[in-house]
Amino acid sequence: MGKATGFLEIDRKDRGYLKPQDRLKNWNEFVVPMDAQQIRDQAARCMNCGIPFCHNGCPVNNIIPDWNHLVYESDWKNALEVLHSTNNFPEFTGRVCPAPCEASCTLNIEDSPVTIKSIECAIVDRGWEEGWILPQTPARRTGKSVAVVGSGPAGLACAQQLARAGHSVTLFEKNDRMGGLLRYGIPDFKMEKHLINRRLVQMEAEGVTYRASTEVGVQVSLDSLRENFDAVVLSGGAEKPRPLEIPGFELQGVRFAMEFLTQQNKRNAGDDELRAAPRGSLTATGKHVVVIGGGDTGSDCVGTSNRQGAASVTQFEIMPKPPEKEAKALSWPHWPLKLRTSSSHDEGCERDWSVVTKRAIGNNGQLTALECVRVEWVGGQMREVEGSEFTIKADLVLLAMGFLGPNTPGMIEQAGVDLDARGNVKADVTDYATSQDGIFACGDMRRGQSLIVWAIREGRQCARAVDLHLMGATDLPR
């Protein structure tokens, strides 16, 4: 371990934020990183537990105590090597992962876990600054080819691992730029897109070929991929949004969250308004915005609305308000149920729980208000509270209630693969093989809506399964 008494002597400290009035003026990241000595001090707090629960809390099983020790020793380059041994893109997870590893840290029993996420981000950012992160080209080429469909975190991780194993990899993406959810789902203020671009440059040097603006199942048939590649990996997202099936759903002003977020990211990328918003411009400027859904996507809508200059922002959640503090004896080392307030909430947002929207009210086809009712949960059953009906002014409603799985028309239908009970592509986590020979699936398309860190894990594991399928043996890690 770094310092035997570090956790006793050094208090937890994490990265700070620019003030809301400053960060709302632009779309840039606003996290204020700690300096090298502060990061070293935080790494010294790691206890190097006999059973490090953070390993299991982290979906990619990061070897956290090891790189904490190396940072404490100021051996940043080797810390980067250990970090990259389990995670292809720690600069992504170091910014947008909710850090389940910290929830499972032994020091979290007393509410002061090691700042694992900040240390992770500092290591990889230092690696880029020092020029340590270079293409890893394979010593030999296998002569095998793989089509990876979907360039989100699962597809990127899978493609990079397969290219490093010596296969010829082509990465297909239906959007005009590579990155999937990373590119068009996450606001720039949480993760700037130059981080994706430099990884794409690295991967191209490693042998990955990109085919953007190419929707498999539309411009390119699935059969043609099976004919021209030795294996096909389906690594798209769970893009089918959960609708709000109420009277007035069709009114102008009731829109899905991802459409709203994608438009702004395209504007930030320099697209003109017509290209960014082919179905019509969608902004919160001057509007009373209601976000329905209390998760990360809803929080992103809050932050985006405030930066666009919304008149007001309200967020509804159907579930009861979580407790301010979790019951450690019941939850640790697992991810706890507790109230989470994001940086976007701090920028200005009214939050309300146990609310169900009953009807959207409009005038001449345009949304003007929502009719809602409060609910209570008894024995796991929801029931409306009599006399609790209320109406809220709304010019724009953003639906952020989760996703129902992948879109099946087109590629999935053409692939003829079996689906599970939830509508996801059916494949296990041992070989990631679908019901069709030579077709594999990973990421949200296989497991359903999930975290970026889970997508990276599945992409890596799927790459190992594909390599084993093609070569009969593999050196790729799980």
BADOKE-497413 format. One record per residue (C-alpha): x negated, y, z; residue in one letter. Coordinates in steps of 0.1 Angstrom, whole numbers, plus 5000, padded with zeros to 4 digits. Each point is the difference from the previous one (the first is absolute). Example, Ala and Ser with C-alpha at 12.3 -4.5 7.8 and 13.67 -1.06 7.14 Angstrom:
REM BADOKE-497413
4877, 4955, 5078, A
4986, 5034, 4993, S
***
This chain:
REM BADOKE-497413
5000, 5000, 5000, M
4990, 5036, 4996, G
4999, 5014, 5035, K
5010, 4977, 5028, A
5017, 5027, 5020, T
5011, 5022, 4971, G
5037, 4994, 5005, F
4996, 5011, 5036, L
4981, 5031, 4993, E
5014, 5014, 4967, I
5036, 5011, 4995, D
5019, 4992, 4968, R
4998, 5027, 4974, K
5015, 5000, 4966, D
4999, 5021, 4969, R
5020, 5033, 5001, G
5022, 5018, 4975, Y
5001, 5034, 4986, L
5028, 5021, 5014, K
5034, 4995, 4983, P
5001, 5036, 4987, Q
4967, 4994, 4982, D
5005, 4966, 4986, R
5035, 5007, 4987, L
4985, 5025, 4975, K
4985, 4973, 4978, N
5001, 4963, 4992, W
4965, 4992, 5013, N
4991, 4975, 5027, E
4999, 5018, 5034, F
4983, 4975, 5023, V
4970, 5016, 5017, V
4973, 4972, 5002, P
4978, 4996, 5030, M
4962, 5004, 4997, D
4976, 4971, 5000, A
4992, 5003, 5037, Q
5037, 5001, 5010, Q
5006, 4969, 4979, I
4970, 4983, 5016, R
5014, 5007, 5034, D
5034, 4986, 4991, Q
4984, 4969, 4986, A
4981, 4996, 5033, A
5034, 4995, 5017, R
5005, 4966, 4983, C
4999, 4973, 5026, M
4990, 4972, 4976, N
5026, 4978, 5016, C
4995, 4963, 5004, G
5032, 4996, 4980, I
5003, 5032, 4978, P
5037, 5003, 4994, F
4994, 5028, 4975, C
4988, 4974, 4976, H
5034, 4984, 4999, N
5018, 5033, 5002, G
4983, 5011, 4968, C
5016, 4983, 4970, P
4967, 4999, 4981, V
4983, 4987, 5032, N
4974, 5028, 5001, N
4970, 4990, 5021, I
5005, 5031, 5021, I
4977, 4994, 5030, P
4971, 4994, 4977, D
5002, 5032, 4981, W
5008, 5019, 5031, N
4967, 4987, 5014, H
4981, 5010, 4968, L
5015, 5035, 5001, V
4989, 5003, 5036, Y
4965, 4990, 4989, E
5003, 5026, 4972, S
4996, 4972, 4974, D
5027, 5014, 4977, W
4989, 4982, 4969, K
5003, 4965, 5016, N
5032, 5011, 5016, A
5013, 5008, 4965, L
4990, 4965, 4988, E
5018, 4983, 5028, V
5031, 5022, 4994, L
5000, 4992, 4963, H
4997, 4963, 5007, S
5037, 4999, 5009, T
5015, 5031, 4984, N
4995, 5012, 4964, N
5014, 5035, 5007, F
4995, 5012, 5036, P
5003, 5036, 4989, E
5037, 4992, 4992, F
5007, 4982, 5032, T
4979, 5025, 5020, G
5025, 5026, 4989, R
5035, 4985, 4997, V
4999, 4967, 5020, C
5021, 5002, 5033, P
4971, 4982, 5017, A
5015, 4968, 5015, P
4965, 4992, 5010, C
5001, 5029, 5026, E
5033, 4987, 5014, A
4983, 4967, 5007, S
4968, 5015, 5014, C
4994, 4989, 5036, T
4996, 5036, 5011, L
5035, 5007, 4987, N
5013, 4982, 5031, I
4992, 5033, 5017, E
5010, 5022, 4970, D
4965, 5008, 4989, S
4990, 4977, 4971, P
4968, 5004, 4981, V
5005, 5025, 4971, T
4995, 4971, 4975, I
5017, 5017, 4971, K
4979, 5032, 5002, S
4968, 4980, 5004, I
5009, 4980, 4969, E
5007, 5031, 4980, C
4968, 5016, 5011, A
4979, 4970, 4990, I
5013, 4998, 4964, V
5001, 5038, 4995, D
4963, 5001, 5011, R
4993, 4972, 4976, G
5014, 5020, 4971, W
4981, 5031, 5011, E
4967, 4981, 5002, E
5005, 4983, 4967, G
5000, 4965, 5015, W
5031, 4989, 4983, I
4991, 4987, 4966, L
5015, 4976, 4974, P
4994, 4963, 5009, Q
4996, 4983, 4966, T
5001, 4962, 4999, P
4968, 4981, 4994, A
5018, 4980, 4973, R
5032, 5000, 4980, R
5023, 4970, 5002, T
5017, 5004, 4966, G
5034, 5000, 5017, K
5025, 5028, 4997, S
5027, 5012, 5024, V
5028, 5024, 4995, A
5010, 5019, 5032, V
5034, 5017, 4997, V
5004, 5029, 5023, G
4972, 5024, 5012, S
5011, 5007, 5035, G
4978, 4989, 5030, P
5007, 4963, 4994, A
4992, 5002, 4963, G
4969, 5021, 5005, L
4986, 4977, 5027, A
5008, 4969, 4980, C
4984, 5014, 4968, A
4969, 5012, 5017, Q
4994, 4966, 5017, Q
5006, 4981, 4968, L
4977, 5023, 4980, A
4972, 4995, 5026, R
5005, 4963, 4996, A
4991, 5004, 4964, G
5034, 4998, 4983, H
5012, 5023, 4973, S
5028, 5020, 5017, V
5026, 5022, 4983, T
5022, 5021, 5023, L
5034, 5010, 4987, F
5020, 5029, 5013, E
5033, 5013, 4988, K
4993, 5036, 5011, N
4978, 5024, 4982, D
4973, 4998, 5027, R
4986, 4971, 5020, M
5007, 4997, 5037, G
5036, 4990, 5004, G
5014, 5009, 5034, L
4967, 5016, 5009, L
5002, 5024, 4971, R
5037, 5008, 4999, Y
5015, 4990, 5033, G
4976, 5015, 5026, I
5000, 5039, 5002, P
4966, 5016, 4992, D
5000, 5016, 5035, F
4996, 4965, 5014, K
4976, 4987, 4974, M
4985, 5020, 4972, E
4998, 4982, 4967, K
4963, 5005, 4993, H
4995, 4972, 5024, L
5018, 4976, 4976, I
4982, 5015, 4970, N
4965, 4993, 5013, R
5009, 4964, 5008, R
5014, 4996, 4965, L
4966, 5012, 4986, V
4983, 4974, 5022, Q
5023, 4972, 4989, M
4996, 5009, 4963, E
4963, 4997, 5004, A
5005, 4965, 5016, E
5019, 4989, 4969, G
5037, 5008, 5006, V
5019, 5012, 4969, T
5030, 5024, 5005, Y
5032, 5000, 4980, R
5021, 5029, 5014, A
5034, 5009, 4985, S
5006, 4964, 4992, T
5030, 4984, 5016, E
4998, 4962, 4999, V
5034, 4987, 4990, G
5006, 5030, 4977, V
4969, 5011, 4980, Q
4983, 4967, 5006, V
5018, 4967, 5005, S
4991, 4976, 5028, L
4996, 4972, 4975, D
4973, 5020, 4982, S
4981, 5003, 5033, L
5002, 4962, 5005, R
4987, 4994, 4965, E
4971, 5024, 5003, N
4989, 4996, 5036, F
4990, 4970, 5020, D
5020, 5013, 5030, A
5025, 5027, 5008, V
5005, 5017, 5033, V
5032, 5018, 5008, L
4991, 5027, 5025, S
5027, 5026, 4995, G
5019, 5016, 5028, G
5034, 4996, 5016, A
5015, 5029, 4981, E
5037, 4994, 5002, K
5013, 5027, 5025, P
5028, 4993, 5024, R
5030, 5020, 4989, P
5024, 5019, 5022, L
5034, 4986, 4989, E
5023, 5027, 5012, I
5026, 5023, 4983, P
4981, 5028, 4983, G
4969, 4980, 4993, F
5001, 5012, 4964, E
4999, 5037, 5008, L
4971, 5021, 4988, Q
4977, 5005, 5029, G
5000, 4964, 5013, V
4967, 4985, 4988, R
4976, 4972, 5009, F
4969, 5009, 5020, A
4974, 4985, 4976, M
5013, 5021, 4971, E
4995, 5031, 5021, F
4965, 4991, 5012, L
4989, 4989, 4966, T
5010, 5032, 4983, Q
4979, 5021, 5025, Q
4970, 4978, 4996, N
5002, 5004, 4962, K
5002, 5037, 5003, R
4970, 5000, 5023, N
4982, 4980, 4973, A
5005, 5028, 4975, G
5030, 4986, 4981, D
5024, 5025, 4986, D
5035, 5001, 5014, E
5015, 4981, 4971, L
4975, 4972, 5003, R
5002, 4999, 5038, A
5038, 5000, 5001, A
5014, 4984, 4968, P
5035, 4996, 5018, R
5000, 5036, 5011, G
4980, 5019, 5026, S
5005, 4989, 5035, L
4988, 5024, 5027, T
5010, 5009, 5036, A
4992, 5037, 4995, T
5026, 5021, 5019, G
5022, 4970, 5007, K
5014, 4984, 5031, H
4985, 4965, 4998, V
5012, 4969, 5017, V
4977, 4970, 5000, V
5017, 4967, 5007, I
4976, 4974, 5014, G
4976, 5003, 5028, G
4969, 4982, 4987, G
4968, 5012, 4983, D
5017, 5008, 4967, T
5024, 5022, 5018, G
4972, 5017, 5018, S
4983, 5006, 4967, D
5032, 5016, 4987, C
5000, 5023, 5030, V
4964, 5012, 4994, G
5006, 5005, 4963, T
5033, 5019, 5005, S
4983, 5024, 5024, N
4972, 5007, 4976, R
5025, 5007, 4973, Q
5017, 5026, 5022, G
5032, 4982, 5011, A
5025, 5022, 5020, A
5003, 4972, 5025, S
4991, 4963, 5004, V
5020, 4974, 5020, T
4992, 4963, 5002, Q
5025, 4974, 5009, F
4994, 4965, 5013, E
5027, 4974, 5005, I
4981, 4982, 5028, M
5000, 5014, 5036, P
4972, 5023, 5011, K
4970, 4978, 5011, P
4985, 5004, 5034, P
4973, 5027, 5004, E
4976, 4973, 5013, K
5000, 4963, 4993, E
5001, 4973, 5027, A
4964, 4988, 4999, K
5007, 4968, 5019, A
5025, 4989, 4973, L
4983, 5014, 4968, S
4962, 5000, 5003, W
4981, 4989, 4979, P
5028, 5002, 4974, H
5013, 5030, 4981, W
5023, 5017, 5025, P
5034, 5016, 4996, L
4996, 5036, 5012, K
5007, 5036, 4988, L
4976, 5010, 4973, R
4997, 5037, 4990, T
4981, 5006, 4968, S
4980, 5031, 4990, S
5029, 5007, 4976, S
5025, 5001, 5028, H
4978, 5024, 5019, D
5001, 5024, 4970, E
5038, 5005, 5004, G
5028, 4975, 5001, C
5032, 4992, 5019, E
5001, 4963, 5008, R
5032, 4982, 5010, D
5006, 4963, 5008, W
5029, 4976, 5000, S
5016, 5019, 4971, V
5019, 4985, 4971, V
5009, 5020, 4969, T
5036, 4994, 4989, K
5006, 5022, 4971, R
4982, 5025, 4977, A
5020, 5032, 4994, I
4997, 5020, 4969, G
5013, 5029, 4979, N
5000, 4998, 4962, N
4979, 4969, 5001, G
4973, 5015, 5023, Q
4993, 4988, 5035, L
5009, 5025, 5027, T
5002, 4980, 5033, A
4999, 4966, 5016, L
5027, 4986, 5022, E
4984, 4978, 5028, C
5009, 4982, 5031, V
4980, 4988, 5030, R
4997, 4964, 5008, V
4991, 4978, 5030, E
4984, 4966, 5001, W
5016, 4974, 5022, V
4988, 4965, 5001, G
4981, 5006, 4967, G
5032, 5012, 4983, Q
5005, 5035, 4988, M
5033, 5018, 5006, R
5011, 5036, 4995, E
5004, 5023, 5029, V
5036, 5013, 5000, E
5003, 5037, 4996, G
4963, 5004, 4991, S
5005, 5010, 4963, E
4981, 5031, 4988, F
4991, 5017, 4967, T
4966, 5014, 4991, I
4992, 5024, 4972, K
4979, 4983, 4973, A
4988, 5011, 4966, D
4976, 4971, 4995, L
5002, 4965, 5016, V
4969, 4978, 4996, L
5007, 4963, 5005, L
4970, 4983, 5018, A
5017, 4969, 5014, M
4975, 4975, 4987, G
4998, 4977, 4971, F
5018, 4968, 4989, L
4971, 4983, 4981, G
4986, 5002, 4965, P
5019, 5010, 4969, N
5008, 4967, 4983, T
5010, 5011, 4965, P
4971, 4998, 4975, G
4968, 4984, 5013, M
5014, 4978, 5028, I
5028, 4987, 4979, E
4976, 4993, 4971, Q
4976, 4982, 5024, A
5028, 4976, 5011, G
4986, 4998, 5035, V
5020, 4989, 5030, D
5011, 5027, 5025, L
5003, 4996, 5038, D
5032, 5007, 5020, A
4991, 5037, 5001, R
4995, 5004, 4963, G
4962, 5001, 5001, N
4978, 4979, 4977, V
4996, 4967, 5018, K
4964, 4990, 5008, A
4983, 4989, 5032, D
4969, 5015, 5016, V
4977, 4970, 4994, T
4998, 5000, 4962, D
5023, 5029, 4991, Y
5013, 4979, 4971, A
5035, 5006, 4986, T
5022, 4973, 4986, S
4984, 5006, 4966, Q
4966, 4985, 4993, D
4973, 5026, 4997, G
5021, 5029, 5015, I
4992, 5013, 5034, F
5017, 5027, 5022, A
4988, 5022, 5028, C
5008, 5032, 5019, G
5034, 5015, 5004, D
5013, 4981, 4970, M
4994, 4968, 5019, R
5005, 5010, 5037, R
5024, 5030, 4997, G
4996, 5036, 5011, Q
4969, 5001, 5022, S
4968, 5019, 5009, L
4971, 5009, 4977, I
4977, 4980, 5022, V
5021, 4969, 4995, W
4999, 5005, 4963, A
4962, 5002, 5000, I
4999, 4968, 5020, R
5023, 4982, 4976, E
4981, 5013, 4970, G
4968, 4986, 5014, R
5014, 4967, 5009, Q
5018, 4996, 4967, C
4967, 5007, 4982, A
4984, 4972, 5018, R
5029, 4977, 4991, A
4997, 5010, 4963, V
4963, 4995, 5000, D
5004, 4965, 5015, L
5027, 4992, 4975, H
4978, 5010, 4971, L
4966, 4987, 5011, M
5008, 4972, 5024, G
4980, 5017, 5027, A
4996, 5035, 5014, T
4977, 5022, 5021, D
5025, 5028, 5004, L
5011, 5006, 5036, P
5036, 4998, 5012, R
***
